[in-house]
């Protein structure tokens, strides 16, 4: 396997997957290998300037997991608006809901 060049979206996505939260890892266990409704999900997917926690391109769905730092986050609202403009529906869960 060839190494991704420094500061590329591929490298950043790999780093995010490698250091995922406990909640992300648990939800990935549910999503991987088309084990949820037969849909293919990917982790830490670059969409425009953002990396989303999980994306299913087949149904244009983004699943985001949020910790306490996301309470009333204006940045999340801007991010969601961007993803919606790209054709994705976004659903968010608190980490504690997944755990």
C-alpha distances in whole Angstrom, upper triangle without the diagonal:
4,7,9,12,15,18,16,17,13,13,16,16,13,16,19,17,17,20,22,26,27,28,25,24,27,27,23,24,27,25,22,21,24,27,29,31,28,27,23,22,19,19,19,20,20,24,25,26,25,23,24,24,24,24,25,25,27,30,29,29,28,29,29,30,32,34,37,36,36,40,41,38,39,36,35,37,36,32,34,36,33,31,34,35,31,32,31,33,33,34,34,34,35,33,36,36,33,34
4,6,9,12,15,13,15,12,11,15,15,13,15,18,18,17,20,22,26,28,29,26,25,28,28,25,26,29,27,24,24,26,29,31,33,30,28,25,24,20,20,19,19,20,23,24,24,24,22,24,24,24,24,26,26,28,31,30,30,28,29,29,30,32,34,37,35,35,39,41,38,38,34,34,36,35,31,33,35,32,30,34,34,30,32,31,33,33,34,34,35,36,34,37,37,34,35
4,6,9,12,11,12,10,8,12,13,11,12,16,16,15,18,20,24,26,28,24,24,27,27,24,26,28,26,24,24,27,29,31,33,31,29,25,23,20,19,18,18,18,21,22,22,22,20,22,22,23,24,25,25,28,31,29,29,27,28,28,28,30,31,34,33,33,37,38,35,35,32,31,34,33,29,31,33,30,29,32,32,29,31,30,32,31,33,32,33,34,31,35,36,33,33
4,6,8,7,9,6,6,9,11,9,11,14,14,15,17,19,23,25,27,23,23,26,26,23,25,28,25,23,24,26,29,30,32,30,27,24,22,18,17,15,15,15,18,19,18,18,17,19,20,21,21,23,23,26,28,26,27,25,26,25,26,28,29,32,30,30,34,35,32,32,29,28,31,29,26,28,30,27,25,29,29,26,28,27,30,29,30,30,31,32,30,33,34,31,32
4,6,6,9,8,7,10,12,12,13,16,17,17,19,21,25,28,29,25,26,29,29,26,29,31,28,26,27,29,32,33,35,33,30,27,25,21,20,17,17,16,19,19,18,19,17,21,22,23,23,26,25,28,31,28,29,26,27,27,28,29,30,33,31,31,35,36,32,32,28,29,31,29,26,29,30,27,26,30,29,27,29,28,31,30,32,31,33,33,32,35,36,34,35
4,6,9,9,7,9,12,12,11,14,16,16,17,20,23,26,27,24,25,29,28,26,29,31,29,27,29,31,33,33,36,34,31,28,25,22,20,17,17,16,19,18,17,17,17,20,21,23,24,26,26,30,31,29,29,26,27,26,26,27,28,30,28,28,32,33,30,30,26,27,30,27,25,27,29,26,26,29,29,27,29,28,31,29,31,30,31,32,30,33,35,32,33
4,7,8,6,7,10,11,11,13,15,16,16,18,21,25,26,23,24,27,27,25,28,30,27,26,28,30,32,32,34,33,30,26,24,20,18,15,15,13,16,15,13,14,13,17,19,21,21,24,24,28,29,26,26,23,24,23,24,24,25,28,25,25,29,30,26,26,22,23,26,24,21,24,26,22,22,26,26,24,26,25,28,26,28,27,29,29,28,31,33,30,32
4,5,5,6,9,10,11,12,14,15,17,18,22,25,25,22,23,26,25,23,26,28,25,24,26,27,29,30,32,30,27,24,21,18,16,13,13,10,13,13,12,13,12,16,17,19,19,22,21,25,26,24,24,21,23,22,23,24,26,28,26,26,29,30,27,26,23,23,25,23,20,23,24,21,20,24,24,21,24,23,26,24,26,26,28,29,27,31,32,30,31
4,5,5,6,9,10,10,12,14,15,16,19,22,22,19,20,24,22,20,23,25,22,21,23,24,26,26,28,27,24,20,18,14,13,10,9,7,10,10,9,10,9,12,14,15,15,18,18,21,23,20,20,18,19,18,20,21,23,26,24,23,27,27,24,24,20,20,22,20,17,19,21,18,17,21,21,18,20,19,22,21,23,23,24,25,24,28,29,27,28
4,5,5,6,9,10,11,12,14,15,19,22,22,18,19,22,21,18,21,23,20,19,20,22,24,25,27,25,22,19,16,13,12,10,9,8,12,13,13,12,10,13,14,15,15,18,17,21,23,20,20,18,19,19,21,22,24,27,25,25,29,30,26,27,23,22,25,23,20,22,24,21,19,23,23,20,22,21,23,22,24,24,25,26,25,28,29,26,28
4,5,5,6,9,10,11,12,14,18,21,22,18,19,22,22,19,22,24,22,20,22,24,26,27,29,28,25,21,19,15,13,11,11,11,14,15,14,14,12,15,15,17,18,20,21,24,26,23,23,20,21,20,21,22,24,26,25,25,28,30,27,27,23,23,26,24,21,23,26,23,21,25,26,23,25,23,26,24,25,25,26,26,25,28,29,26,28
4,5,5,6,9,10,11,12,15,19,19,16,17,21,20,18,21,23,21,20,22,24,26,26,28,27,24,21,18,14,12,9,10,9,13,13,12,11,9,12,12,15,16,19,20,23,24,22,21,18,18,17,18,19,20,23,21,21,25,26,23,23,20,20,23,21,18,20,23,20,19,23,23,21,23,21,23,21,23,22,23,23,22,25,26,24,25
4,5,5,6,9,10,10,14,17,17,13,14,18,17,15,18,19,17,16,19,20,22,22,24,23,20,17,14,10,8,5,7,7,11,13,12,10,7,9,10,11,13,16,16,20,21,19,18,15,16,15,16,17,19,22,21,20,24,26,23,23,20,19,22,21,17,19,21,19,17,21,22,19,21,19,21,19,20,19,20,21,20,23,24,21,23
4,5,5,6,9,10,14,16,17,14,14,17,17,14,17,19,17,16,18,20,22,22,25,24,21,18,15,12,9,8,10,11,15,17,16,14,11,13,12,13,15,18,19,22,23,22,21,18,18,17,18,19,21,24,23,23,26,28,25,27,23,22,25,24,21,22,25,23,21,24,26,23,24,22,24,22,23,22,22,23,21,24,25,22,23
4,5,5,6,8,12,15,16,14,14,17,18,16,18,21,19,18,21,23,24,24,27,27,24,21,18,14,11,9,12,12,16,18,16,14,11,13,12,15,17,20,21,25,26,24,22,19,19,17,17,18,19,22,20,21,25,27,24,25,22,21,25,24,21,23,25,23,22,25,27,24,26,24,25,23,23,22,22,22,20,23,24,22,22
4,5,5,6,9,12,13,10,11,15,15,13,16,18,17,16,19,21,22,22,25,24,22,19,16,12,9,6,10,11,14,16,15,12,9,10,9,12,14,18,19,22,23,21,19,16,15,13,13,15,15,19,17,18,21,23,21,22,19,18,21,21,18,19,22,21,19,22,24,22,24,21,22,19,20,18,18,18,16,20,21,18,19
4,6,5,9,11,12,9,9,12,12,10,13,15,14,13,16,18,19,19,22,22,19,16,13,10,7,6,10,12,15,18,17,14,11,11,9,10,13,16,18,21,22,21,19,16,15,14,13,16,17,20,20,20,23,25,23,25,22,20,23,23,20,21,24,22,20,23,25,23,24,21,22,20,19,18,18,18,16,19,20,17,18
4,6,9,11,13,11,10,14,15,12,14,17,17,15,18,20,21,22,25,24,22,20,17,14,10,10,13,15,19,21,20,17,14,15,12,14,17,20,22,24,26,24,22,20,18,17,16,18,18,21,21,22,25,28,25,27,24,23,26,26,23,24,27,26,24,27,29,27,28,25,26,23,23,21,21,20,18,21,22,19,19
4,7,9,12,10,9,13,14,13,15,18,18,17,20,22,23,23,26,26,24,21,18,15,12,11,14,16,19,21,20,17,14,14,12,15,18,21,23,26,27,25,23,20,18,16,14,15,15,18,18,19,22,25,23,25,22,21,25,25,22,23,26,25,23,27,29,27,28,25,25,23,22,20,19,18,15,18,20,17,17
4,7,8,6,6,10,11,10,12,15,15,14,18,20,20,20,23,23,21,19,15,13,10,9,13,15,18,20,19,16,12,12,9,12,15,18,21,23,24,22,20,16,14,12,11,12,13,16,16,16,20,23,21,23,20,19,22,23,20,21,24,23,21,24,27,25,26,22,22,19,18,16,15,15,12,15,16,14,14
4,5,5,6,9,10,10,13,15,15,16,20,21,20,20,23,24,22,21,17,15,12,12,15,18,20,22,21,17,14,13,10,13,17,19,22,25,25,23,20,17,14,12,9,10,10,13,14,15,17,21,19,22,20,18,22,23,20,21,24,24,22,25,27,26,27,23,23,19,18,15,13,12,9,11,13,11,11
4,5,5,6,9,10,11,13,14,15,19,20,19,19,22,23,22,21,18,17,14,14,18,21,23,26,24,21,18,16,13,14,18,20,24,26,25,25,21,19,15,14,11,12,11,14,16,17,19,22,22,25,23,21,24,26,23,23,27,27,24,27,30,28,29,25,24,21,19,16,14,12,8,10,12,9,8
4,5,5,6,8,10,11,12,14,18,19,17,16,20,21,20,19,16,15,13,14,17,20,21,24,23,19,16,14,11,12,16,18,21,23,23,22,18,16,12,11,8,9,10,13,15,15,17,20,19,23,21,18,21,23,20,20,24,24,22,24,27,26,26,22,21,17,15,12,10,9,6,8,9,6,6
4,5,5,6,9,10,10,12,15,16,16,15,18,19,17,16,13,12,9,10,13,16,18,21,20,17,13,11,7,9,13,15,18,20,20,19,16,13,10,9,7,10,11,15,16,15,18,21,20,22,20,17,21,22,19,19,22,22,20,22,25,23,23,20,19,16,14,12,11,11,8,11,11,8,9
4,6,5,6,9,10,10,14,15,14,15,18,19,17,16,13,12,10,12,15,18,20,23,23,19,16,14,10,11,14,16,20,22,22,21,18,16,13,13,11,13,14,18,19,19,22,24,23,26,24,21,24,26,22,22,26,25,23,25,28,26,26,22,22,19,17,16,14,14,11,13,13,10,10
4,5,5,7,9,10,14,15,13,13,17,18,17,16,14,14,12,14,17,21,22,26,25,22,18,16,12,12,15,17,21,22,22,22,19,16,13,13,11,14,15,18,20,20,22,25,24,27,25,22,25,27,24,23,27,27,24,26,29,27,27,23,22,19,17,15,13,13,10,11,11,7,7
4,5,5,6,9,12,13,11,10,14,15,14,13,11,11,10,13,15,18,20,23,23,20,16,14,10,9,12,13,17,18,18,18,15,13,10,10,9,12,14,18,19,18,21,23,22,25,23,20,23,24,21,20,24,24,21,22,25,24,23,19,18,16,14,12,11,12,10,12,11,7,9
4,5,5,6,9,10,10,10,14,14,12,11,9,9,8,11,13,17,19,22,22,19,15,13,10,8,11,12,16,17,17,17,15,13,11,12,11,15,17,20,21,20,23,25,24,26,24,21,24,25,22,21,24,24,21,23,26,23,23,19,19,17,15,15,14,15,13,15,14,11,12
4,6,6,9,10,9,10,13,14,13,13,11,12,11,14,17,20,22,26,26,23,19,17,13,12,14,15,18,19,20,20,18,16,14,15,14,17,19,23,24,23,26,28,27,30,28,25,27,29,25,24,28,27,24,26,29,27,26,22,22,20,18,17,16,17,15,16,15,11,12
4,6,9,9,6,6,10,11,11,11,10,12,12,15,17,21,22,26,26,23,20,17,14,11,13,13,17,17,17,18,16,15,13,14,14,17,19,23,24,23,25,28,27,29,28,24,26,28,25,23,27,27,23,24,27,26,24,21,19,18,16,16,14,16,15,16,14,11,12
4,7,6,6,5,9,9,8,8,6,8,9,13,14,18,19,23,24,20,17,14,12,9,10,10,13,14,14,15,13,12,11,13,14,17,20,23,25,23,25,27,26,28,26,23,25,26,23,21,24,24,20,22,25,22,21,18,17,16,15,15,15,17,16,18,16,13,15
4,6,6,8,11,10,9,7,7,8,9,13,14,18,20,23,24,21,18,16,13,10,11,11,14,14,16,17,15,15,13,16,16,20,22,26,27,25,28,30,29,30,28,25,27,28,25,24,27,26,22,24,26,24,23,20,20,19,18,18,18,20,18,20,19,15,17
4,5,8,11,8,8,7,8,10,12,16,16,20,21,25,27,24,20,18,16,13,13,12,15,14,16,18,17,17,16,19,20,23,26,29,30,29,32,33,32,34,31,28,30,31,27,26,29,28,24,26,28,25,24,21,22,21,21,22,21,23,22,24,22,19,20
4,6,7,5,5,5,7,10,13,16,16,20,21,25,26,24,21,18,16,13,12,10,13,11,13,15,14,15,15,18,19,23,26,29,30,29,31,32,31,33,31,27,29,30,26,25,27,26,23,24,26,23,22,19,19,19,19,20,20,23,22,24,22,18,21
4,6,6,7,8,9,12,14,18,19,22,23,27,29,25,22,20,17,14,14,13,15,14,15,17,16,17,16,18,19,23,25,29,30,28,30,32,31,33,31,28,30,31,28,26,29,28,25,25,28,26,24,21,20,20,19,20,19,22,21,22,20,17,18
4,5,6,8,9,12,14,17,18,21,22,26,27,24,21,18,16,13,13,11,14,13,13,15,13,14,13,16,17,20,23,27,28,26,28,29,29,31,29,26,27,28,25,23,26,26,22,23,26,24,21,18,17,17,16,17,16,19,19,20,17,15,17
4,5,9,11,14,17,20,20,23,23,27,29,26,23,20,18,15,14,11,14,12,11,14,13,15,15,18,19,23,26,29,30,28,30,31,31,32,31,27,28,29,26,24,26,26,23,22,25,23,21,18,17,17,16,18,18,22,22,23,20,18,20
4,7,9,13,16,19,19,22,22,26,28,26,23,20,19,15,14,11,13,10,11,14,14,16,16,19,21,25,28,31,32,30,32,33,32,34,32,28,29,30,27,25,27,27,23,23,26,23,21,19,18,19,18,21,21,24,24,25,23,20,22
4,6,10,13,16,15,19,19,22,24,22,20,17,16,12,10,7,9,7,8,11,10,12,13,16,18,22,25,29,29,27,29,30,29,30,28,25,26,27,24,22,24,23,19,20,22,20,17,15,15,16,16,18,19,22,22,24,21,19,22
4,7,10,13,13,16,16,20,22,20,17,15,14,10,8,6,8,7,9,11,11,12,13,16,18,21,25,28,29,26,29,30,29,30,27,24,26,26,22,21,23,22,18,20,22,19,17,15,16,16,16,18,19,22,22,24,22,19,22
4,7,10,10,13,14,18,19,17,14,11,10,6,5,5,8,9,10,10,9,9,9,12,14,18,21,25,25,23,26,27,25,26,24,21,23,23,19,18,21,20,16,18,20,17,16,13,14,14,14,15,16,19,18,21,19,16,19
4,7,6,10,12,16,17,14,11,9,8,6,5,7,9,11,12,12,11,10,10,12,14,17,20,24,24,22,25,27,24,25,23,20,22,22,18,18,21,19,16,18,20,17,17,14,15,14,15,16,17,19,18,21,20,17,20
4,6,9,12,15,16,12,9,7,6,5,7,9,12,14,15,14,12,10,10,10,12,15,17,21,21,19,23,24,22,23,21,18,21,21,17,17,20,19,16,18,20,18,18,15,16,14,15,15,15,17,16,19,19,16,18
4,7,9,12,12,9,5,5,5,6,8,11,13,16,17,15,13,10,10,10,11,14,16,19,19,17,21,22,20,21,18,16,19,18,14,15,18,16,14,17,19,17,18,15,16,14,15,15,16,17,16,19,19,17,19
4,6,10,11,8,5,5,7,7,7,10,10,14,15,12,12,9,11,11,14,16,19,22,21,19,23,24,21,21,18,16,18,18,14,14,17,14,12,15,16,14,15,13,14,13,15,15,17,19,19,22,22,20,22
4,6,7,6,4,6,9,10,9,12,12,16,16,14,13,11,13,13,16,17,20,23,21,19,23,23,20,20,17,16,18,16,12,14,16,13,11,14,15,12,14,13,15,14,17,17,19,21,21,25,24,22,25
4,6,5,6,7,11,11,9,12,11,15,15,11,12,10,13,13,16,18,21,23,22,19,23,22,19,19,15,14,15,14,10,11,13,9,8,11,11,8,11,10,13,12,15,16,19,21,22,25,25,23,26
4,6,8,10,14,14,13,15,14,18,18,14,15,13,16,16,19,20,22,25,22,20,23,23,19,18,15,14,15,13,10,12,12,9,8,12,11,9,12,12,15,15,18,19,22,23,24,28,27,26,29
4,7,10,13,15,15,18,17,21,21,17,17,15,16,15,18,18,21,22,20,18,21,21,17,16,13,13,14,12,9,12,13,9,10,14,13,12,15,14,17,16,18,19,21,22,23,27,27,26,28
4,6,10,12,12,15,15,19,19,15,14,12,13,12,14,15,17,19,17,15,19,19,15,15,11,11,13,11,8,10,12,9,9,13,13,12,14,13,15,13,15,15,18,19,19,23,23,22,24
4,7,9,10,13,14,18,18,15,13,10,11,10,12,13,16,19,17,15,19,20,17,17,13,12,15,14,10,12,14,12,11,14,15,14,15,13,15,13,15,14,16,17,17,21,21,19,22
4,6,7,11,12,15,15,12,10,7,7,7,9,11,14,17,16,14,17,18,16,16,13,11,14,13,10,10,13,12,9,13,15,13,14,11,12,10,11,11,13,15,15,18,18,16,19
4,7,11,13,16,16,14,11,8,6,5,7,10,12,16,15,14,17,19,17,18,15,13,16,16,12,13,16,15,12,15,18,16,17,13,13,11,11,10,11,12,12,15,15,13,16
4,7,10,12,12,11,8,6,5,7,9,12,15,19,19,17,20,21,19,21,18,15,17,18,14,13,17,16,12,15,17,15,15,12,12,10,10,11,12,14,14,17,16,14,16
4,6,9,9,7,6,4,6,9,12,15,18,22,22,19,22,23,21,21,19,16,18,18,14,13,16,14,11,13,15,13,12,9,10,9,10,12,14,17,17,20,19,17,20
4,5,6,6,5,6,8,12,15,18,22,25,25,22,25,25,24,24,22,19,20,20,17,15,18,16,13,14,16,13,12,9,10,11,12,14,16,19,19,22,20,18,21
4,5,5,7,8,11,14,18,21,24,27,27,24,27,27,25,25,23,20,21,21,17,16,17,16,12,13,15,11,10,8,10,12,14,17,19,22,23,26,24,22,25
4,6,8,11,13,17,20,23,27,30,30,27,29,30,28,28,26,23,24,23,20,19,20,19,15,15,17,14,12,10,12,14,15,18,21,24,25,27,25,23,26
4,6,9,12,15,18,22,25,28,28,25,27,27,26,26,24,21,21,22,19,16,18,17,13,13,15,13,10,8,9,11,13,16,18,22,23,26,23,21,25
4,7,10,13,17,20,23,26,26,23,25,25,23,23,21,18,18,18,15,13,14,13,10,9,11,9,7,5,6,9,11,14,17,21,22,25,23,21,25
4,7,10,13,16,20,23,23,20,22,22,20,21,19,16,16,17,14,11,13,13,9,10,12,11,9,5,5,6,8,11,13,17,18,21,19,18,21
4,6,10,13,16,19,19,16,19,19,17,18,16,13,14,15,11,9,12,12,8,10,13,11,10,6,6,5,6,8,11,14,15,18,17,15,19
4,7,10,14,17,17,14,17,18,16,18,16,13,14,16,13,11,14,14,11,12,16,15,14,10,9,6,5,6,8,11,12,15,13,12,15
4,6,10,13,13,11,13,15,13,15,13,10,12,14,11,10,14,14,11,13,16,16,16,12,11,7,6,5,6,9,9,13,12,11,14
4,7,10,11,9,12,14,13,16,14,11,14,16,13,13,17,17,15,17,20,20,19,16,14,11,9,6,5,6,6,9,9,8,11
4,7,8,6,8,11,10,13,12,10,13,15,13,13,16,17,16,18,21,21,21,18,16,12,11,7,6,5,6,9,10,10,12
4,6,6,8,11,11,15,14,12,15,17,16,16,20,20,19,21,24,24,25,21,20,16,14,10,9,6,6,8,10,11,12
4,5,6,10,10,14,14,12,15,18,17,17,21,22,21,23,26,26,27,24,22,18,16,13,11,8,9,10,12,14,14
4,6,9,8,11,11,10,14,15,15,16,19,20,20,22,24,25,26,23,22,18,17,14,13,11,11,13,15,16,17
4,6,5,9,9,7,10,12,12,13,15,17,17,18,21,22,23,20,18,15,14,10,11,9,11,13,14,15,17
4,5,9,10,9,11,14,14,14,17,19,19,20,23,24,24,22,20,16,15,12,12,10,12,13,14,16,18
4,6,9,8,9,12,13,13,15,17,18,19,21,23,23,21,19,16,15,13,14,12,15,17,17,19,21
4,5,5,7,9,10,11,13,15,16,17,19,20,22,19,18,15,15,12,14,13,15,17,18,20,22
4,5,5,6,9,10,11,13,14,15,17,19,20,19,18,15,16,14,16,16,19,21,21,23,25
4,5,5,6,9,10,11,12,14,15,17,19,17,17,14,15,14,16,16,18,21,21,22,24
4,5,5,6,8,10,10,12,14,15,17,14,14,11,12,10,13,13,15,18,18,19,21
4,5,5,6,9,10,10,12,14,15,14,13,11,12,11,14,15,18,20,20,21,24
4,5,5,6,9,10,11,13,15,14,14,12,14,14,17,18,20,23,23,24,26
4,5,5,6,9,10,11,13,11,12,10,12,12,15,16,18,22,21,21,24
4,5,5,6,9,10,11,9,8,7,9,10,13,15,18,21,20,20,23
4,6,5,6,9,10,9,10,9,12,13,17,19,21,24,23,24,27
4,5,5,6,9,9,10,10,14,15,18,20,22,26,25,25,28
4,5,5,7,5,7,7,11,13,16,19,21,24,23,22,25
4,5,5,5,6,7,11,13,17,20,22,25,23,23,27
4,5,7,9,11,15,17,21,23,25,28,27,27,30
4,6,9,11,15,17,21,23,25,28,27,26,30
4,7,10,13,16,20,23,25,28,26,25,29
4,6,10,13,16,19,21,24,22,21,25
4,7,10,14,17,19,22,20,19,23
4,7,10,13,16,18,16,16,20
4,7,10,13,15,13,13,17
4,7,9,12,10,11,14
4,6,8,6,7,10
4,5,5,7,9
4,5,5,6
4,5,5
4,6
4
